[in-house]
């Protein structure tokens, strides 16, 4: 199946000059979702995953399915203030401003191999913050898997520079 045919380009969203890669047509296709989940699970197995971390919000679409398929824990990575228990926090810079991500302090244990799942990697800021959250809990960021990688924006370099393997099912030049 050609997954790229199920990615819709939306020009000038969310602001003028941005080309948004819309995954909703892919999400509406059960066969494509099964293929993506299976491919992500294969990568996670190759990375010797012991837990799957999903980044809010679209990472929550794929990560729980991968975790369930492999019988592994799903670890939600959320924006500050969204988790109900004690959290580890990591702030990072965005193009304009900053943001903060959190995970529960008891979500991972020392030495546990974690694979990070999200829909898209661009600059790598959010995924890089997730890597740091995993490390703060003394777990091992074994790799990161994305549906889409936007080449040329530095995301792969950002994560690989932190010693994290990066895989993506689709790549687009930006």
C-alpha positions, 0 to 999 in steps of 0.5 A: 500500500502506498501510504503517501497517497493517503496524506493530504497536503493543506496549504496555508494551514495553520498559517500562510506559507505552511504546507500541512501534512494531514494524516486524517485520510490515512486514519480513516483507512483501516487497512492503512492503519493496520499497516502503519501499526504493524510497521511501527511494531516491527521497528519497536521489536528491532529496537528491543522496546520494553515500553512505548511512549506516545507524544500528545496528541497524534502520538496517542493515535499510534502508540497505544495500538503498537503497545497493545500489539506487542503487549507492552506498557503505553506511556503518555507524554503530555503537555504540562498540567494534563497528568494527574499524578506526580510528574517529571517535567522538561521544557524546550524551545519552540520557534516562537516561545517554549513548551513543557512536557511531562510524564508520571514519575512512576511511568518507567523504571531504570534501564527500561528500553523505551521507543517513542512514537509520534505522527511527525518529526520536523525540528525534533524539539518535542521528540527531543524533550521526550528523550530527556524525560525518559532519561530523567527517569533513568530509562533508555530512549531506544529509538523514535518512530514517526509516520512522517519525517520532514527532511531538511528541518533538522529533526533527525539530526537533533535526535541522532545527536542525542544517540537515538535511532530514528525511523520514519515510514514516509519522508518529505523534503521541506 
